[in-house]
Amino acid sequence: MRYIHRVDASSHFQGKKITLMGLGLLGRGVGDALYLAECGAELIVTDLKSREELAESVAQLESFKNISFVLGEHRLGDFRERDLILKAAGVPLDSPYIAEAKKNGIPVRMSADLFAEISGVTCVGITGTRGKSTVAHMLHAILKEEGKKVLLGGNVRGVSTLALLKEATPEHVAVLELDSWQLQGWGEAEMSPHIAVFTTLYQDHLNYYKNDIGAYLADKANIFLYQKPEDILILGKQCAPTIIEKYGDTIESKTLVVDELKLPDTWVLKIPGLHNRYNAALALAAARAADISDDVIRKALESFTGVPGRLELIREVKGVKIYNDTTSTTPEATLAALAALDPAHTVLIMGGTDKGLDMDALLTKLSEVKKIILLVGTGTDRIKDQLPNTSIYGSISDAIAAAIQAAEPGDALLFSPAFTSFGMFKNEFDRGDQFTAIVKAL
């Protein structure tokens, strides 16, 4: 039997004083903490959320004697005299705690770029406002179909990218879904993936970036800014003009521009929508860049059934197809979902917390929708006066009941909120889980 050399990363962390900033509830922070504790690090886990709010995450770590918790606050002292700060996504750009660490010469890293540096594996990175999850999962499926050793990480629910070091060997390829926050880490480390895919660029996270889409793009641009001439950048046609105009002179890698027309007409996908043919075309280009044959790519793409929470068909009830599109947190995402279905035969549940995005195009399209059911939230408050003949519900179960009542055989019931989830739900995944559980119990 051939011995497979694994990357021994534990020595990087054993005995090191590490502050993990941001535990969260999605599982990624917990996974990072578990891995570092198992490696023998002396760990401080700090989060602005309280111990009660984080009970689910804390419970998985309490047995480790080498983990101490500072919850409900951050303390400047925890960002001094440490060997490493591991920063979670979404830490403010002007965080005084990160500034304190840097003032004291302490490295500040994030899990995806640290994984890439230590593992040394070939990395394919996928970013974009919309489509990055689907393209990442498509590419993962293609590489598995080819029989390659492949790891899937980055912005993937429940997956600690750092903990993938336990599995990584030089033969592995890592497919990493990278949001703008994780790409901050790549930029600070002056690294980019070997193959980079940039799907789309729309306004998003403007509350975090203080209404500066240029700052948002600047973080995302780290996916290609440090590529070498032998690396490959694949741009979706939707975002290519903006990126080439702003960064064309600094891009060193081989660059391809791709749209849905690059996917052969004869290839039939299981998942609906022109936007998914666009996603598949990007995955096709990335797979070709990784020397995968079209036969293998086609087989994987044609059998791909989608990503949970992204226009996911949950079930059919009395002739009504019910879709969970909870990861739709922007108006463009809901527009794409409506375009994949027939708006005139769609009952739409939407609404939530405002991100300050331009809703005009979606509001125009909503006039074509059969029935709109709204969930409470600051975003809903902003648009409700422009949506007559609709009702606002304070619980997801009541909203589903109203939508079922309004739907007829042949209709679609679409849960595509167009806003974020905070307020009624812990996060977008909790929102989707609740929706799916209720629908499955109908």
N, C-alpha and C positions, 0 to 999 in steps of 0.2 A: 504494500500500500504506500502511495506517495505521501510524504510528509508535507502538510500544508503549513507554511510559515505564517503565523499570525503576528500582527503588530503588537508588541508588548508595550502598552502605553502606561501601565500602572506606575512605572518608575518616574514618569513626568509629574505625578501627583502625590506620591507617597510622602507623608510627613510634611507636605506643603500647607501653609496657612492660606486658605481660600475663602473669600466671601462670595456667596451666591446671591445676587441681587435680583429678586423676583421669583417667587416659588410658583404662584398661580395655581389653576385648577385643571389645566388641560393635559397634565401628565408629563409634559416635556421637562419642566423644572424639577419635578419629583424624580424623573429618570436621571437627569444630570446629577442631582444630589445623591441618589443611591449609588451611582457609578463612582463618583468621587469619594464617597464614604468607604465603599468597598476597596478602593485603591489605597486607602489609608491616609487620606487628606484630613487635616483639622479644619472643619467646615463651620462657618457661620452662615446660616440661611436667614435672609432678611427680606421682609415684604411689608408694604404699607397696609395690606389687608390684615385683619385681626386673626388671632388663633381660631376663633369661632368660624369665621368665614372660610378659613383654609383647613378646617378640621379634617376633611377628606384627604388632603395632601399630607398634612402633618402626621396623621396616623400611620402612614407608610414609612415614616422616617424616625419615629420616636425611639425605636429600639437601639439606634446607633449612639454609642457613647461619644463618638467623635463629631457629632453634629450638635451645635447649639442654635437656638432660634431667637431672633429679634423680630417680633411681629407687631404690626400696628404702627410701626415707625422705622426709620433708618437712623443710625447714629454715625456721626463723622468718624468716631474712633474705629469703627469696623472697616474703614476704608484707608487706614494707616497701618503700617507695619504688617502688611500682608504680602504674600508671594504672588497672588493673582486675584483679580476681581472677575467673576464670570457674570456678565450682564444679560438679563433676559430682554426679549423684544419689548419695545414700547417705553423704555426708560427715557425720560425727557432729554432732549438735546442739550439743555442747559442745566442738567442735574448737578447740584453742588457736591454731591457725594462722588460722582465720577470725576468731577473737577479736582476734588480732594485727593483721590487716588492718583490721578495723573500728576498733580503737584508733588506728590511723594514718590514719583517714579515707579509706581506699581502698574504692571501690565493690565489692561482692561480688554477682555476678549469676550466673544460670543461662541456658542457651542458649535455652530456649523463651520465657521472658518477654523476654529481650533481643531476640530475633527479632521478637516481637509489637510491642515498642516502636519499634524502628527501621523496620520495614516499614510499619507503620500499616495493614495489611490487616485485613479483617474476620476475626475468629477465632471458631471454634466449638471449645470445649474439652470433652473428655469424660473424666470420672474415675469411680472406683468400685473396690471391691475385685475384683469380677468383672464381666466384660462390656464393659469400656471398649475393649479392642482390637477386639472384634467390632463394637460400635456405631460406632467411629471408621471402620473399613474399610467398613461398610455405608453410612455417610453419604458417605464419599469416592466410593463407587460411584454413589450417587444423584446427587451433584453433577456427576460426569463424564457420567452419562447425560443430564443436563440441558444439557450442553455448556458448563458453567461452567469457568473457569480455577481449578483447585483444587490446593492443596499439602497433602501428608499428612506430619505430623511429630510431634514429642514423643517418646513412649516407643515408637518404632518401630525395630525392629532394623536396624542399618546406616545409619540416616538421621541426618545431622547437621542439626538444625533450624536452627542458625545459618547453615549453608551454603545453606539455602533462600532466603536474601537475594539470592543471585545470580539467582534466577528470579522473585522477587516483583515484581508490578506492582500498581497500585491496583485493577485489575480482579479480582485473585485473592481467593479465600476460602481460609483456612488451617484445616484440620481437624487438631486437636492432641490426641493421646492423652496425658493428663497424670497421672502417678502422684503420690503424696503428696509425694515428694521434689522433683519439678519444681515443684509448687505452693508449696513453700517460697519459691522464687524469685519467683513471682507475688505472694505475700504481702509479701515484702520490698520489691518494687517498687510495692506498693499498686495492683495491676492485677487485673482479671478479664476473661475472654473475653466477647464480645458475646452469644453464645449458649452457655450452660453446660448440660451433661448430667451428672447424678450417678446412676449406675446402681444400685449396691448398696453396702452397708456391712456387712462382717464383720470379725472379728478377723484381723489380719494384721500382719506386721512388728513383732510385739510385742517381739522381741529388740532391735530398733532403738529403739522407743518405750518401752522399759523397762516393758512390761506396762500401758501407759496408753493405752487405746483413745481416750480423750478428746484426747490429744496427736496421735494419728493422724488423727482427724476434724478437729482444728483446722487441720492442714496442708491437708487436702483441701478444707476450707471456703473456702479462698482462691479457689476456682473461682467463687464467687458473692459473696463479701463486699464486693468493690469494684465490683459491677455497678451500673449506673444504672437509674432507673425505666423507661427505654425498652429495656433489655436483657431477655433471657428466660432463665429457669432451668427446666429440665425435670428433675423428680425421679422416679426409679423408685419404685414403690409400696413395695418392700421397705425402702428407707432413708428414705422421706419422713417418717414419724412422728418418728424420732429427730432428723432435721435441723430439722424445723419446731419441735419442742419446744425444741431448744437455740438455734436461730438465727432463729426466726420473726420476732422483733421487729427484727432487723437486716437482713433481706432486703428490698431495695428493688425488685428486678426483678419482672417479671410471672412468676408461678410456675404451672407445670402439673404435675400428678401423673399418672403413666402406668403401666399394667401391660399384660400380654399381651392382655387383652380389648380393648384399644384397636386391635389389629391385626385388620382384617376377617377373618372366618372363611373367606371365599372366597379369601384370599391364601395360596398354597401355597409354602412355602419348601423349598429343596433341602437345607438343613442341619437335622439332627434336634433334637428337644428343646423342651420348653416354655420353657426358659431362653432359647432362641434366638428364640422368638416374642416374649418379653419384650424382648430386645435389639432386635428389628426394630421393635417398637412405639415404643421410645425414638428410634430412628433416624427413624421416620416423623414423630414429633412435632417433632424438630429440623429435618427437611427442610421440613415445613410452615411452621415459624418462619422458614425461609430463602426462603419463597414458591415452593416447588417444588410442582407439581401432583401429585395422587394417582396419575395415570396413569403419570407418569415414575417416581415412588417405587415403585409396584408392580412395574413392569418391572425396575427395578434390584434390588429385594429378592428377587423370585422367581428371578432368574438368579444371585444371589450364592452362591458356592460355599464360603465360609468363609475363615478365617484359618489359615495353617500352624501346626500345633502345638496347635490348639484343636478337639478332637474331629474331627480331620482324618482322613477315610477314605483310607488309603494304598493298599490294594489288597485283593483277595479271593484267598485261597489255599485251594484244595480246599473251597470253600463256607464258609470262615471269613473274615468281614470284620475287617480289622485297622485300628484307630484309634490315631492319635498325639495324645495330649492332654497333652503334656509341660508346657504352661504351667499345668497344675493343680498349684499349690504350696500349696493350702489344702484342708481337708476338704470345704468347701462346693463347691469346683470338681469334686471327684471325685463327690460326691453328685449334682450336676447331670448329669454325664456318665452315671452309672449310671441316673438317671431317664430319660435320653433313649434308653437301650437296655433290654434285658430282663436284669436281674441274674441270673436263673436260667439264662440261656444266655450268660453273659459270663465269660470268663477274664480276670482283672484282674492286671496287673503294677503294683505300687505300692511306695512306700517311699523313704527318703532322709534328708535332714538335718532335724533337729527345729527348729521355730520356736516351740515352746511353746504351740501352739493346742489348743483343746478338740476332741478326737477322738471324743467319746462318740456323737454322732449318726451319724457315719460307721461306727464300729465296730458299731453296731446294724444298719445297713444291710448291712454286709459278710456278715452271717449268711445273706443271700439270694443271695449271689454263688456261682456254680458252682465256681470255683477261684481261689485267691489265690496269686500268686507275689510274693515280697518281694525288694527290693534292699537291700543293706547300708546302714546309716546310723543315726545317733543317734535319728531318729524311728522307724525300724523297731524299734530296741531297746526303745523305750517301749511299743510296742503288740503286740510279737510274742507275748507270753504270753497275750494275749486272742484270738489267732488260731491255734488248734490246726490240725493237719493241713496246714500250709503249710511251704514251704522257703525259705531265704534264700540269695540268689545274689550273688556278688561281681563278676559281669560281666553286662552287658546282653545279650550274645549267649547266655550260658547261660540267662538268665531267659526270653528269647524262645523258645529251643529247648524249654524245659520247658512254656511256655504253649502252643506249637503242639502238643505231644504231648497236652496235656490237652483241647484244643479239638476239637469235632466239627463236621461240616457243619451250618450253620444257627446256629452260635455266633458271638459277637463276641470278638475279642481286643482288650482295651482297655488301653493304657498311659496311666494317669492317676495319677501318683505321690502326690499329696496332701501332699507335702513338697518342700522345696527340693533343689537338685541338688549342692551343694558336697560335695566328697569324691571321688566317682567321676567327676564331670564338671566342666568349667570353669564351666558355667552351664546354665540350663534349655534354651537353644537348642542347645548342644553335645549335651546329653542327647537332645533330639528328633532332631537330625541323625544321631546314632549309631543310634538306634532305626530311623529311616526307611531309612538306608542298609542296615542288616542285613535289614529286611523286604523291601526291593526286590530284594535279592540272593537271597532264598529260592527 
